[in-house]
Amino acid sequence: MNENTTGEELSASDLQSGRLSDFAYSSIKEQLARGAYKPGHKLPIRSVAEMLNVGATPAREAINRLVFEGALVMVGPKTVIVPHLDLAALYEVTQMRLALEGLATEKGALRATNDIVDKLLALQEKITRSLDEKRYGDALHDNKEFHFTIYRLCEMSHLLSTIEALWLRVGASFHDLYPEFAEAKYGVHNHLAAIEGLVDKDPSAVRAAMENDIRDGYRRLKKAAQERLKRQ
């Protein structure tokens, strides 16, 4: 037997349920950050449980945690959806991303090895191919890995967890980037500039490229949010 924080004994089933709840939470969280769901997507407990091969209780607990954190929204007694970010939230998240992701980029840039550069080039090749083929979901999936391959170089765990929380909030909204963002190749140019900065061992250039990526994305997301507001 184990004890919880109140000193009460926990059964094996309690521990298993807790682990499954954590697994479900982490899985949904990662999918949200990678843009696996579009804003407005419903997440029924039964569907989540089946998708993750867990019971209803762990799925419910995971969803409730994400509702509490603001990553999901309860719009009915049993209806939970992925929310749109409004203009105020989008602005706040973007300002935080510029500061924190810029910091992580600059702090870690000099740690980029040839293997890291090769990984980023391979990821960017996949992203570009997905954009050309209008597979925007695949592009978003690899886009997160591209960004965090750079951010993880900073080796600052608290900073990274805060950045993860921001992507949890904004990940679904990245769907509003397309098709305009893909056609203009904003992200492609910014990513290639970041890789060039890593090769040149120029942290300021890498930071500028990643911040430009965030700003370019914000302009498109802001436009989409304004258009949505007009339709309401």
Secondary structure, 3 states (H helix, E strand, C coil): CEECCCCCEECHHHHHHHHHHHHHHHHHHHHHHCCCCCCCCECCHHHHHHHHCCCHHHHHHHHHHHHHCCCCEEEECCEEECCCCCHHHHHHHHHHHHHHHHHHHHHHHHHCCHHHHHHHHHHHHHHHHHHHCCCHHHHHHHHHHHHHHHHHHHCCHHHHHHHHHHHHHHHHHHHHHCCHHHHHCHHHHHHHHHHHHHHCCCHHHHHHHHHHHHHHHHHHHHHHHHHHHHHC
